[in-house]
């Protein structure tokens, strides 16, 4: 073979290797990047080639490993259940899945059998072999395999497609652009996790398939750590804790994605909303309220009809079309337009805890985290262009203050203009620059998320990190030059002329429902004292202290401490265990000595005890209120 000169990870190498696999002997290398594209190790080496290796300990390598694991899972399923029709099987951020069309549902026992068969296939070290085939020939191949979904995927590629790529490992061939790991033995440690329903292509009008979820890692240690993380996440699941702590419920009779708050959950929401109102009043916001439905022509002017209609619900009133609001901005614009504004009036800050309704597909609805009706801590700021940076930095400071109260760390991300949008290039550039300059002025790092802005303006997204390291989207700041133009809003400047204000859309907590769900999981249901729906439960030891316990509870209630009593004829240890199971911060025990002394024995969730008067205890609880 002739000698060739190639560059591997920045170093020149003289070689006669036929494929990249022959060139790179490190078993951690799973693929390579050549001219910006990921390729299999079976790719031929050519003179002058420059390549970067992709190892299993990189995000790209992990993605390849998981994608290949999905193929091995599909092979195992086909071997065990020949009637199952495979559809698609991608890698995800957390693992992989594969969707199957099968009349009989997969059971937990089936998952164990599939996992066992996968282990056999991995041990067999089956190579992943790529081949290209004319599209029509590939369709005939999959028809013969009785796999109609693969045929449909090829059809959707269009008539212009020439060849498609197929990957075979062992007895299984899949339609896939690749690349893949060299062989099944490279997959490492894996685990099948669950099975769930999923519509073909995510469209609820299509057939319901069965989706098997799994995960894979290069080493068993990494897999075990992830499984421990999943167990902790299950322990913190807000849906489970919401039921156990009687915070909220859902009802099929009411409809999917519609939250019903129970008394304790209602109290928790009221505490959050009161916190929000005090926060905003202190920072110069005026509270406003808008109607739930607005005329259709309002949504036409705003651009929602053209850019957001599929997410909205509509109704008819007196023969006219009305849209149920998916956001609160239009009413706030009407308030601004209700009279002539001077440059001296700005900025104006309108705040609303507004209920909004959005059509979410049933497949993505998830407890409090994704609902169809929710409340936003929505505000809209109308300001002059010269005030824009100050207003954005003020919002960022507000976000920082609030996240400190809840103990969240966070990252910032700027989302830029999407394909579907309104407004001029000049306005988008000005708005995006204002967001960047504001974060730079605060000295905060940020990422750029290209093309993920709102249709009317770019935005800053704040992603908080919870107690076990998961990220959640909460606060958002959107800079909008478009809606003020569409609704012809203006102010009279110092020059006596009409000028266009800038509109900032922002939320701090975001969806109240979603934020409550995040808080439940962040705290594992053990809310801080100031936020707990029930801050203390007063319990007697015998019936002789029942009147005294009731008196203590009444005194605390008068001092705005959220308190309950437990006067049941049960042992005190049993009462304490029940209160701890309900994650109540304090248990106040009233025995004969406490009754005689006018005190209570205060026990916290950790088991620490202290004797205090009811007044002293009330002062302790109030000391936890956040300073805004």
Secondary structure as the mmCIF struct_conf table of DSSP 4:
data_model
#
loop_
_struct_conf.conf_type_id
_struct_conf.id
_struct_conf.beg_label_comp_id
_struct_conf.beg_label_asym_id
_struct_conf.beg_label_seq_id
_struct_conf.end_label_comp_id
_struct_conf.end_label_asym_id
_struct_conf.end_label_seq_id
STRN STRN1 UNK A 4 UNK A 8
TURN_TY1_P TURN_TY1_P1 UNK A 9 UNK A 10
STRN STRN2 UNK A 11 UNK A 15
BEND BEND1 UNK A 18 UNK A 18
STRN STRN3 UNK A 19 UNK A 19
HELX_RH_AL_P HELX_RH_AL_P1 UNK A 20 UNK A 23
TURN_TY1_P TURN_TY1_P2 UNK A 27 UNK A 28
STRN STRN4 UNK A 29 UNK A 34
TURN_TY1_P TURN_TY1_P3 UNK A 35 UNK A 36
STRN STRN5 UNK A 37 UNK A 39
TURN_TY1_P TURN_TY1_P4 UNK A 41 UNK A 42
BEND BEND2 UNK A 43 UNK A 43
STRN STRN6 UNK A 44 UNK A 44
HELX_LH_PP_P HELX_LH_PP_P1 UNK A 45 UNK A 45
TURN_TY1_P TURN_TY1_P5 UNK A 47 UNK A 48
STRN STRN7 UNK A 50 UNK A 55
TURN_TY1_P TURN_TY1_P6 UNK A 56 UNK A 57
BEND BEND3 UNK A 58 UNK A 58
HELX_RH_AL_P HELX_RH_AL_P2 UNK A 59 UNK A 80
TURN_TY1_P TURN_TY1_P7 UNK A 82 UNK A 83
STRN STRN8 UNK A 85 UNK A 86
STRN STRN9 UNK A 91 UNK A 91
BEND BEND4 UNK A 93 UNK A 94
STRN STRN10 UNK A 96 UNK A 101
BEND BEND5 UNK A 103 UNK A 104
HELX_LH_PP_P HELX_LH_PP_P2 UNK A 105 UNK A 107
HELX_RH_AL_P HELX_RH_AL_P3 UNK A 108 UNK A 123
TURN_TY1_P TURN_TY1_P8 UNK A 124 UNK A 125
HELX_LH_PP_P HELX_LH_PP_P3 UNK A 126 UNK A 126
STRN STRN11 UNK A 127 UNK A 127
HELX_LH_PP_P HELX_LH_PP_P4 UNK A 128 UNK A 128
STRN STRN12 UNK A 129 UNK A 134
HELX_RH_AL_P HELX_RH_AL_P4 UNK A 135 UNK A 144
TURN_TY1_P TURN_TY1_P9 UNK A 145 UNK A 146
HELX_RH_AL_P HELX_RH_AL_P5 UNK A 148 UNK A 156
TURN_TY1_P TURN_TY1_P10 UNK A 157 UNK A 157
TURN_TY1_P TURN_TY1_P11 UNK A 159 UNK A 160
STRN STRN13 UNK A 163 UNK A 169
TURN_TY1_P TURN_TY1_P12 UNK A 170 UNK A 171
STRN STRN14 UNK A 172 UNK A 175
BEND BEND6 UNK A 182 UNK A 182
STRN STRN15 UNK A 183 UNK A 183
HELX_RH_3T_P HELX_RH_3T_P1 UNK A 184 UNK A 187
STRN STRN16 UNK A 189 UNK A 199
HELX_RH_3T_P HELX_RH_3T_P2 UNK A 200 UNK A 202
TURN_TY1_P TURN_TY1_P13 UNK A 204 UNK A 205
BEND BEND7 UNK A 206 UNK A 206
STRN STRN17 UNK A 208 UNK A 217
BEND BEND8 UNK A 218 UNK A 219
HELX_RH_AL_P HELX_RH_AL_P6 UNK A 220 UNK A 236
HELX_RH_AL_P HELX_RH_AL_P7 UNK A 238 UNK A 244
TURN_TY1_P TURN_TY1_P14 UNK A 245 UNK A 246
STRN STRN18 UNK A 248 UNK A 249
TURN_TY1_P TURN_TY1_P15 UNK A 252 UNK A 254
TURN_TY1_P TURN_TY1_P16 UNK A 256 UNK A 257
STRN STRN19 UNK A 260 UNK A 261
HELX_RH_AL_P HELX_RH_AL_P8 UNK A 263 UNK A 282
TURN_TY1_P TURN_TY1_P17 UNK A 283 UNK A 284
HELX_LH_PP_P HELX_LH_PP_P5 UNK A 285 UNK A 285
STRN STRN20 UNK A 286 UNK A 287
BEND BEND9 UNK A 292 UNK A 292
STRN STRN21 UNK A 293 UNK A 295
HELX_RH_AL_P HELX_RH_AL_P9 UNK A 296 UNK A 302
TURN_TY1_P TURN_TY1_P18 UNK A 303 UNK A 303
HELX_RH_AL_P HELX_RH_AL_P10 UNK A 304 UNK A 307
TURN_TY1_P TURN_TY1_P19 UNK A 308 UNK A 308
HELX_RH_3T_P HELX_RH_3T_P3 UNK A 309 UNK A 311
STRN STRN22 UNK A 313 UNK A 317
TURN_TY1_P TURN_TY1_P20 UNK A 318 UNK A 319
STRN STRN23 UNK A 320 UNK A 324
BEND BEND10 UNK A 326 UNK A 328
HELX_RH_AL_P HELX_RH_AL_P11 UNK A 329 UNK A 336
TURN_TY1_P TURN_TY1_P21 UNK A 337 UNK A 338
BEND BEND11 UNK A 339 UNK A 339
STRN STRN24 UNK A 342 UNK A 342
HELX_RH_3T_P HELX_RH_3T_P4 UNK A 343 UNK A 345
STRN STRN25 UNK A 348 UNK A 357
HELX_RH_3T_P HELX_RH_3T_P5 UNK A 362 UNK A 364
STRN STRN26 UNK A 366 UNK A 366
TURN_TY1_P TURN_TY1_P22 UNK A 367 UNK A 369
STRN STRN27 UNK A 370 UNK A 370
BEND BEND12 UNK A 372 UNK A 372
STRN STRN28 UNK A 373 UNK A 383
HELX_RH_3T_P HELX_RH_3T_P6 UNK A 385 UNK A 387
HELX_RH_AL_P HELX_RH_AL_P12 UNK A 388 UNK A 406
TURN_TY1_P TURN_TY1_P23 UNK A 407 UNK A 407
STRN STRN29 UNK A 409 UNK A 415
BEND BEND13 UNK A 419 UNK A 420
BEND BEND14 UNK A 423 UNK A 423
HELX_RH_AL_P HELX_RH_AL_P13 UNK A 425 UNK A 442
TURN_TY1_P TURN_TY1_P24 UNK A 443 UNK A 443
STRN STRN30 UNK A 447 UNK A 449
TURN_TY1_P TURN_TY1_P25 UNK A 450 UNK A 451
BEND BEND15 UNK A 453 UNK A 453
STRN STRN31 UNK A 454 UNK A 454
TURN_TY1_P TURN_TY1_P26 UNK A 455 UNK A 456
STRN STRN32 UNK A 457 UNK A 457
STRN STRN33 UNK A 459 UNK A 465
TURN_TY1_P TURN_TY1_P27 UNK A 467 UNK A 468
BEND BEND16 UNK A 469 UNK A 469
STRN STRN34 UNK A 471 UNK A 480
BEND BEND17 UNK A 481 UNK A 481
HELX_RH_AL_P HELX_RH_AL_P14 UNK A 482 UNK A 486
TURN_TY1_P TURN_TY1_P28 UNK A 487 UNK A 488
STRN STRN35 UNK A 491 UNK A 492
TURN_TY1_P TURN_TY1_P29 UNK A 494 UNK A 495
BEND BEND18 UNK A 496 UNK A 497
STRN STRN36 UNK A 498 UNK A 499
HELX_LH_PP_P HELX_LH_PP_P6 UNK A 500 UNK A 501
STRN STRN37 UNK A 502 UNK A 511
HELX_RH_AL_P HELX_RH_AL_P15 UNK A 512 UNK A 523
TURN_TY1_P TURN_TY1_P30 UNK A 524 UNK A 525
TURN_TY1_P TURN_TY1_P31 UNK A 529 UNK A 531
BEND BEND19 UNK A 533 UNK A 534
STRN STRN38 UNK A 536 UNK A 540
BEND BEND20 UNK A 541 UNK A 542
HELX_RH_3T_P HELX_RH_3T_P7 UNK A 543 UNK A 545
HELX_RH_AL_P HELX_RH_AL_P16 UNK A 546 UNK A 558
TURN_TY1_P TURN_TY1_P32 UNK A 559 UNK A 560
STRN STRN39 UNK A 563 UNK A 566
BEND BEND21 UNK A 569 UNK A 570
HELX_RH_AL_P HELX_RH_AL_P17 UNK A 572 UNK A 581
TURN_TY1_P TURN_TY1_P33 UNK A 582 UNK A 583
BEND BEND22 UNK A 585 UNK A 585
STRN STRN40 UNK A 586 UNK A 590
HELX_RH_AL_P HELX_RH_AL_P18 UNK A 592 UNK A 597
TURN_TY1_P TURN_TY1_P34 UNK A 598 UNK A 598
STRN STRN41 UNK A 600 UNK A 604
TURN_TY1_P TURN_TY1_P35 UNK A 605 UNK A 606
BEND BEND23 UNK A 607 UNK A 607
STRN STRN42 UNK A 609 UNK A 612
HELX_RH_AL_P HELX_RH_AL_P19 UNK A 614 UNK A 622
TURN_TY1_P TURN_TY1_P36 UNK A 623 UNK A 624
BEND BEND24 UNK A 625 UNK A 625
#
